Amino acid sequence: MEALLTWFAAHFDIPVLDWIADKLWCPVLDAIMPWITLLGDGGIFWIAIAVILICIPKYRKAGLSMGIALLMGLLLCNLTLKPLVARIRPYTFVLENYGKNIALLVSTPSDYSFPSGHTIASFEAAIALLIHDRRLGIPATVLACLVAFSRLYLYLHYPTDVISSVLLGSALAVLSCWLVKKCFGVWEKRKHGQ
């Protein structure tokens, strides 16, 4: 597994991150991207949105779906995959393999790189919301894309981390929406004595 991740890092991930650094780094984005990435920190922003939606009857299913997806992502991403895969961050890879020091715009994360917790949390919440309500889900998905891109811009994750996290977060969102729909269906049948 480590050899495969190293190959991807050298032949795909680092060239993409270097392209972003060469072509897109600028003072405006340098100022904006650290703030965008904060929206994914610990999933707190998305958790707050889920709690607010749970309190509104019309959006309760959406809020519950978001909350369940976020919980599944925490268990799968932070507690299982990160320590299991133990992938070093791209700035560490570049330093160890090319002797180049990347100046980060944010503080150095203390955990591993794969998968991107910011991206997973953002896509779990946004896609769950999109499934329940397109009006709210479309801007949430745009915001999730910005958070995912910020992880690349800030040189904190490999593109393969972010792509995998988008897919995994979206899958967990779909699963949580299905679970909530099933649970509400069972509850409705019991409520009506069927």
MARDREN-314595 format. One line per 8 residues: number of its first residue (from 0); their letters; for each residue x negated, y, z of N, C-alpha, C. Coordinates in steps of 0.02 Angstrom, whole numbers, padded with zeros to 5 digits. Example, Ala and Ser with C-alpha at 12.3 -4.5 7.8 and 13.67 -1.06 7.14 Angstrom:
# MARDREN-314595
0) AS) -00660/-00284/00390/-00615/-00225/00390/-00660/-00165/00390 | -00642/-00112/00354/-00684/-00053/00357/-00645/00002/00394
//
This chain:
# MARDREN-314595
0) MEALLTWF) -00042/-00060/00000/00000/00000/00000/-00044/00063/00000 | -00096/00063/00041/-00140/00121/00046/-00174/00136/-00021 | -00194/00082/-00056/-00227/00091/-00121/-00178/00122/-00172 | -00116/00101/-00170/-00065/00128/-00216/-00052/00203/-00200 | -00046/00219/-00137/-00035/00289/-00117/-00095/00333/-00136 | -00155/00305/-00128/-00216/00342/-00147/-00217/00354/-00222 | -00198/00304/-00261/-00197/00311/-00334/-00147/00365/-00354 | -00086/00362/-00326/-00036/00413/-00341/-00060/00483/-00321
8) AAHFDIPV) -00092/00487/-00262/-00117/00552/-00239/-00167/00581/-00288 | -00214/00540/-00309/-00268/00565/-00353/-00244/00579/-00424 | -00198/00538/-00450/-00179/00543/-00520/-00114/00581/-00534 | -00074/00591/-00484/-00011/00626/-00495/00000/00682/-00445 | -00001/00665/-00380/00019/00712/-00328/-00026/00774/-00324 | -00090/00764/-00317/-00136/00821/-00309/-00137/00864/-00371 | -00138/00835/-00433/-00134/00879/-00491/-00070/00922/-00493 | -00014/00894/-00471/00048/00934/-00469/00042/00989/-00417
16) LDWIADKL) 00018/00973/-00358/00010/01024/-00305/-00040/01078/-00327 | -00094/01057/-00360/-00142/01107/-00384/-00113/01151/-00439 | -00070/01122/-00481/-00036/01163/-00532/00009/01215/-00499 | 00047/01194/-00448/00089/01241/-00412/00046/01297/-00382 | -00010/01277/-00351/-00054/01327/-00320/-00083/01375/-00372 | -00104/01348/-00429/-00135/01390/-00482/-00085/01436/-00516 | -00025/01410/-00529/00024/01448/-00569/00076/01486/-00529 | 00093/01464/-00469/00150/01493/-00434/00133/01530/-00370
24) WCPVLDAI) 00076/01515/-00340/00059/01550/-00278/00055/01625/-00291 | 00091/01664/-00250/00091/01737/-00256/00112/01766/-00189 | 00098/01829/-00177/00114/01859/-00112/00189/01855/-00093 | 00232/01862/-00143/00305/01860/-00128/00325/01791/-00103 | 00306/01738/-00140/00323/01670/-00119/00284/01650/-00056 | 00224/01676/-00049/00186/01663/00013/00224/01688/00074 | 00261/01742/00066/00300/01770/00121/00367/01733/00131 | 00397/01711/00075/00464/01681/00078/00463/01607/00098
32) MPWITLLG) 00416/01569/00070/00417/01496/00079/00411/01473/00151 | 00370/01505/00193/00369/01483/00264/00437/01491/00298 | 00476/01541/00277/00543/01551/00306/00591/01499/00279 | 00587/01484/00215/00630/01433/00185/00618/01365/00218 | 00555/01349/00228/00539/01283/00257/00564/01276/00328 | 00571/01333/00364/00597/01331/00433/00667/01302/00436 | 00705/01308/00381/00774/01283/00380/00776/01207/00385 | 00720/01174/00373/00717/01101/00379/00685/01077/00443
40) DGGIFWIA) 00657/01123/00483/00621/01104/00544/00667/01065/00592 | 00651/01003/00603/00689/00962/00650/00761/00952/00631 | 00780/00973/00571/00850/00968/00549/00896/01013/00589 | 00869/01059/00630/00909/01100/00676/00962/01141/00639 | 00943/01173/00584/00990/01214/00545/01049/01170/00522 | 01032/01111/00495/01084/01067/00468/01126/01037/00524 | 01095/01022/00581/01133/00997/00638/01183/01050/00662 | 01161/01112/00664/01206/01167/00685/01265/01173/00638
48) IAVILICI) 01252/01168/00573/01307/01171/00523/01355/01112/00534 | 01328/01052/00545/01369/00993/00556/01414/01002/00618 | 01385/01028/00672/01424/01038/00734/01480/01089/00722 | 01464/01143/00687/01516/01193/00672/01572/01162/00631 | 01554/01122/00580/01605/01091/00538/01647/01040/00576 | 01617/01004/00623/01654/00955/00663/01709/00991/00704 | 01696/01053/00723/01744/01092/00763/01802/01120/00721 | 01797/01116/00655/01849/01141/00611/01885/01080/00581
56) PKYRKAGL) 01949/01069/00599/01984/01009/00577/01979/00995/00502 | 01985/01047/00462/01982/01038/00389/01915/01009/00366 | 01861/01024/00402/01794/01003/00382/01764/00950/00428 | 01805/00921/00472/01780/00874/00522/01745/00814/00490 | 01775/00786/00438/01744/00727/00405/01676/00746/00374 | 01672/00805/00345/01608/00828/00317/01556/00835/00371 | 01575/00866/00427/01528/00875/00483/01505/00808/00512 | 01552/00761/00520/01534/00695/00546/01488/00659/00497
64) SMGIALLM) 01503/00664/00433/01461/00632/00382/01390/00660/00384 | 01385/00726/00390/01319/00758/00395/01282/00733/00458 | 01317/00732/00514/01287/00712/00577/01262/00640/00576 | 01303/00595/00549/01284/00525/00545/01224/00516/00498 | 01226/00551/00442/01169/00547/00394/01105/00572/00427 | 01110/00627/00463/01051/00655/00497/01024/00607/00549 | 01068/00574/00585/01046/00525/00635/01012/00465/00602 | 01042/00440/00548/01011/00385/00512/00942/00405/00485
72) GLLLCNLT) 00937/00466/00460/00874/00490/00433/00821/00495/00487 | 00840/00518/00546/00793/00522/00602/00766/00453/00619 | 00811/00405/00624/00790/00337/00641/00746/00306/00587 | 00766/00314/00524/00730/00283/00469/00666/00320/00452 | 00670/00386/00449/00612/00427/00427/00561/00437/00483 | 00581/00474/00534/00533/00494/00585/00511/00437/00631 | 00557/00393/00648/00540/00341/00696/00516/00276/00664 | 00530/00266/00600/00510/00203/00568/00459/00213/00512
80) LKPLVARI) 00478/00248/00459/00435/00252/00400/00371/00293/00411 | 00376/00350/00444/00316/00392/00454/00260/00353/00489 | 00272/00322/00547/00218/00285/00578/00199/00221/00541 | 00247/00191/00507/00233/00129/00470/00188/00141/00410 | 00205/00191/00370/00166/00207/00310/00102/00245/00328 | 00106/00290/00377/00048/00328/00403/00007/00361/00347 | 00041/00396/00303/00007/00430/00247/-00019/00498/00270 | -00083/00510/00258/-00112/00574/00277/-00083/00630/00235
88) RPYTFVLE) -00086/00690/00261/-00060/00748/00225/-00104/00765/00165 | -00076/00798/00114/-00115/00813/00054/-00176/00857/00067 | -00170/00906/00112/-00227/00949/00126/-00284/00909/00158 | -00268/00857/00197/-00319/00813/00225/-00349/00769/00171 | -00308/00744/00126/-00332/00703/00070/-00382/00742/00027 | -00365/00804/00012/-00408/00846/-00030/-00474/00860/00006 | -00471/00872/00071/-00532/00885/00109/-00576/00822/00111 | -00545/00765/00125/-00584/00703/00131/-00611/00678/00064
96) NYGKNIAL) -00574/00688/00010/-00594/00659/-00054/-00630/00708/-00101 | -00617/00773/-00092/-00646/00823/-00138/-00685/00877/-00101 | -00685/00875/-00035/-00722/00924/00004/-00694/00994/-00002 | -00631/01000/-00020/-00600/01066/-00030/-00552/01079/00028 | -00558/01137/00059/-00516/01155/00114/-00458/01198/00089 | -00396/01176/00102/-00336/01213/00081/-00315/01259/00139 | -00310/01323/00124/-00287/01371/00175/-00211/01368/00179 | -00185/01344/00235/-00113/01337/00243/-00082/01402/00268
104) LVSTPSDY) -00019/01412/00247/00018/01472/00268/00059/01460/00331 | 00061/01397/00353/00098/01378/00413/00053/01337/00458 | 00076/01323/00518/00035/01282/00564/00031/01210/00538 | -00023/01177/00555/-00036/01110/00532/00011/01060/00566 | 00050/01022/00528/00094/00972/00559/00053/00917/00594 | 00081/00889/00646/00044/00838/00685/00063/00767/00665 | 00113/00759/00623/00135/00692/00604/00111/00675/00533 | 00132/00616/00509/00112/00593/00443/00154/00625/00388
112) SFPSGHTI) 00133/00612/00326/00163/00646/00269/00225/00612/00240 | 00226/00545/00239/00281/00510/00205/00329/00480/00256 | 00393/00491/00244/00426/00537/00197/00430/00607/00226 | 00457/00653/00186/00465/00722/00209/00528/00728/00250 | 00520/00738/00314/00579/00745/00358/00621/00806/00342 | 00588/00861/00323/00624/00922/00303/00669/00907/00243 | 00641/00872/00193/00679/00858/00132/00735/00808/00144 | 00720/00756/00182/00772/00706/00196/00830/00739/00233
120) ASFEAAIA) 00816/00775/00286/00870/00807/00324/00911/00854/00281 | 00877/00893/00239/00912/00941/00197/00957/00907/00146 | 00933/00853/00115/00974/00819/00066/01028/00776/00097 | 01015/00747/00155/01069/00711/00190/01128/00757/00202 | 01112/00815/00231/01165/00862/00248/01199/00892/00187 | 01159/00914/00139/01187/00947/00080/01229/00900/00037 | 01204/00840/00026/01242/00793/-00017/01305/00770/00019 | 01302/00759/00085/01363/00741/00122/01414/00797/00116
128) LLIHDRRL) 01391/00858/00122/01436/00916/00115/01463/00921/00043 | 01420/00909/-00006/01440/00911/-00076/01495/00859/-00091 | 01488/00800/-00062/01538/00747/-00073/01606/00768/-00046 | 01606/00804/00010/01669/00824/00042/01698/00889/00015 | 01654/00935/-00004/01678/01001/-00025/01626/01033/-00071 | 01643/01036/-00136/01595/01062/-00185/01579/01136/-00174 | 01628/01174/-00152/01617/01246/-00142/01561/01258/-00091 | 01560/01219/-00038/01508/01226/00013/01446/01184/-00005
136) GIPATVLA) 01458/01129/-00039/01403/01083/-00054/01354/01107/-00106 | 01378/01146/-00155/01333/01170/-00208/01281/01218/-00179 | 01300/01270/-00141/01248/01313/-00112/01203/01275/-00063 | 01232/01227/-00027/01192/01188/00020/01140/01146/-00018 | 01159/01119/-00076/01112/01080/-00116/01057/01124/-00146 | 01075/01184/-00167/01025/01232/-00191/00975/01247/-00134 | 01001/01258/-00075/00958/01271/-00017/00913/01211/-00002 | 00941/01150/-00007/00902/01089/00004/00845/01084/-00047
144) CLVAFSRL) 00859/01102/-00109/00807/01102/-00162/00752/01152/-00145 | 00771/01210/-00119/00721/01260/-00100/00678/01235/-00042 | 00709/01202/00006/00671/01174/00062/00622/01122/00036 | 00645/01078/-00008/00602/01026/-00036/00543/01058/-00074 | 00558/01108/-00114/00504/01142/-00152/00455/01176/-00104 | 00481/01204/-00050/00437/01238/-00002/00384/01191/00027 | 00402/01128/00034/00355/01079/00061/00297/01068/00012 | 00311/01073/-00052/00259/01067/-00103/00219/01131/-00107
152) YLYLHYPT) 00254/01187/-00108/00221/01252/-00114/00171/01262/-00056 | 00191/01241/00003/00149/01250/00062/00095/01196/00069 | 00092/01151/00021/00041/01098/00018/00046/01051/00079 | 00107/01040/00103/00118/00998/00162/00138/00927/00144 | 00164/00918/00084/00186/00851/00062/00166/00839/-00010 | 00157/00776/-00026/00145/00755/-00095/00211/00756/-00132 | 00210/00767/-00198/00272/00762/-00237/00307/00695/-00229 | 00268/00640/-00224/00300/00575/-00215/00336/00570/-00148
160) DVISSVLL) 00310/00605/-00097/00346/00609/-00033/00414/00642/-00042 | 00413/00698/-00077/00473/00739/-00084/00524/00704/-00129 | 00501/00675/-00185/00547/00639/-00230/00580/00581/-00193 | 00539/00542/-00158/00566/00485/-00119/00616/00509/-00067 | 00600/00565/-00036/00643/00592/00017/00709/00618/-00010 | 00708/00648/-00069/00771/00670/-00102/00815/00609/-00114 | 00786/00556/-00141/00825/00495/-00156/00851/00462/-00092 | 00807/00456/-00043/00827/00424/00020/00879/00465/00057
168) GSALAVLS) 00868/00531/00061/00917/00574/00095/00985/00573/00061 | 00985/00572/-00006/01048/00569/-00044/01083/00503/-00032 | 01045/00448/-00031/01075/00382/-00019/01105/00378/00051 | 01070/00405/00100/01097/00404/00169/01159/00447/00174 | 01162/00501/00137/01221/00544/00136/01281/00506/00108 | 01270/00471/00053/01324/00432/00022/01348/00378/00071 | 01300/00344/00102/01318/00291/00150/01357/00320/00209 | 01336/00376/00235/01371/00405/00293/01442/00427/00273
176) CWLVKKCF) 01450/00455/00213/01517/00474/00190/01562/00413/00184 | 01535/00359/00159/01573/00297/00153/01593/00271/00222 | 01546/00273/00270/01561/00250/00338/01615/00292/00370 | 01611/00358/00363/01661/00403/00392/01729/00390/00360 | 01730/00382/00295/01794/00368/00260/01824/00303/00285 | 01783/00251/00293/01807/00186/00318/01834/00193/00389 | 01796/00227/00432/01817/00235/00502/01882/00274/00508 | 01888/00328/00469/01950/00367/00471/02008/00327/00443
184) GVWEKRKH) 01994/00285/00392/02047/00242/00364/02072/00193/00416 | 02027/00162/00453/02047/00115/00506/02085/00151/00560 | 02061/00211/00579/02093/00250/00631/02164/00270/00611 | 02172/00291/00547/02239/00311/00522/02286/00251/00523 | 02262/00191/00504/02305/00132/00505/02327/00115/00576 | 02282/00119/00623/02298/00104/00693/02347/00156/00721 | 02335/00219/00701/02378/00274/00725/02449/00264/00703 | 02458/00238/00642/02525/00227/00614/02550/00157/00626
192) GQ) 02515/00118/00667/02536/00051/00686/02539/00000/00630 | 02494/00008/00581/02494/-00040/00524/02445/-00095/00537
//
